[in-house]
């Protein structure tokens, strides 16, 4: 994407071998971004920035296509967290996200692959840290973040299993 690489404001993207999906117990989630997703997100949040909705406006801004909201990508990271917690039999609350970076925009039609894993899979505490990353189907890093989660109920399986 011309003019759309936002990596200058972010830490160096992980090398391909540093994908979260390679960590023990990682949960993956995949979704193809559609125009319906963009419209639903706009309706739910009120964020109707034209860069998400108007192709001509996106082109004038130096982008090849309309882009997904960064927080929509972060929402996919949260989905991976929810699926991870369900697999582990845990009831959790999010304590928020830290160090979230949107490295490059996701565009309509991108299939985003998110991976989510505990930073320490042996941690059995009530407060845990996890890492998530999101990659497009061209193998480009789209976003990263650290998740703070609070475990309300113990799991029925060992954390990090699977």
DABELJO-V982152 format. One record per residue. N is the residue number from 1. RES is the residue in one small letter. PSI is psi in whole degrees, -180 to 180 (999 if undefined). OMEGA is omega in whole degrees, -180 to 180 (none if undefined). Layout:
n=(N	N)
res=(RES	RES)
psi=(PSI	PSI)
omega=(OMEGA	OMEGA)
This chain:
n=(1	2	3	4	5	6	7	8	9	10	11	12	13	14	15	16	17	18	19	20	21	22	23	24	25	26	27	28	29	30	31	32	33	34	35	36	37	38	39	40	41	42	43	44	45	46	47	48	49	50	51	52	53	54	55	56	57	58	59	60	61	62	63	64	65	66	67	68	69	70	71	72	73	74	75	76	77	78	79	80	81	82	83	84	85	86	87	88	89	90	91	92	93	94	95	96	97	98	99	100	101	102	103	104	105	106	107	108	109	110	111	112	113	114	115	116	117	118	119	120	121	122	123	124	125	126	127	128	129	130	131	132	133	134	135	136	137	138	139	140	141	142	143	144	145	146	147	148	149	150	151	152	153	154	155	156	157	158	159	160	161	162)
res=(x	x	x	x	x	x	x	x	x	x	x	x	x	x	x	x	x	x	x	x	x	x	x	x	x	x	x	x	x	x	x	x	x	x	x	x	x	x	x	x	x	x	x	x	x	x	x	x	x	x	x	x	x	x	x	x	x	x	x	x	x	x	x	x	x	x	x	x	x	x	x	x	x	x	x	x	x	x	x	x	x	x	x	x	x	x	x	x	x	x	x	x	x	x	x	x	x	x	x	x	x	x	x	x	x	x	x	x	x	x	x	x	x	x	x	x	x	x	x	x	x	x	x	x	x	x	x	x	x	x	x	x	x	x	x	x	x	x	x	x	x	x	x	x	x	x	x	x	x	x	x	x	x	x	x	x	x	x	x	x	x	x)
psi=(125	132	8	-4	117	17	-18	-25	9	162	162	133	149	148	157	-33	-7	23	142	-32	-18	-8	152	134	11	143	134	148	137	139	137	125	125	164	-32	-38	-44	-47	-41	-41	-43	-45	-40	-34	-20	1	93	36	131	-20	-20	-20	-24	111	-44	-41	-43	-43	-44	-25	-1	11	154	-22	165	149	154	152	137	-39	-24	-41	-42	-34	-37	-34	-41	-36	-44	-38	-47	-44	-37	-49	-40	-44	-39	-7	28	145	123	161	143	133	3	176	143	153	39	132	135	105	-44	156	148	137	162	131	-16	136	118	128	116	139	145	130	150	144	-33	97	-11	-6	123	12	173	-31	124	156	140	162	143	147	157	130	144	176	2	6	20	136	128	-42	158	160	161	130	135	121	149	125	122	-36	145	155	164	-8	165	135	139	-7	152	999)
omega=(179	177	-174	-179	-177	-174	-179	179	-174	173	179	179	179	172	-178	179	-180	180	177	-179	178	-179	179	175	-177	174	179	176	-178	177	174	-178	180	175	177	176	-179	-180	179	179	177	-179	-177	-173	-174	179	-178	176	-175	180	179	-168	-170	-177	180	179	178	178	180	179	178	179	178	-173	171	-177	175	174	176	-178	172	177	177	176	176	175	178	177	178	177	-180	179	176	-178	178	178	-178	-179	-178	167	-174	168	175	174	179	-180	-180	176	176	178	173	-171	177	-177	168	-178	178	-178	176	168	-178	177	-179	172	-175	179	173	175	176	-176	177	-179	178	-177	179	179	-177	176	178	178	175	170	-179	-178	174	-176	172	179	180	177	-178	-178	177	176	175	-178	174	-180	179	-180	-180	179	179	-179	176	175	-179	175	178	179	173	none)
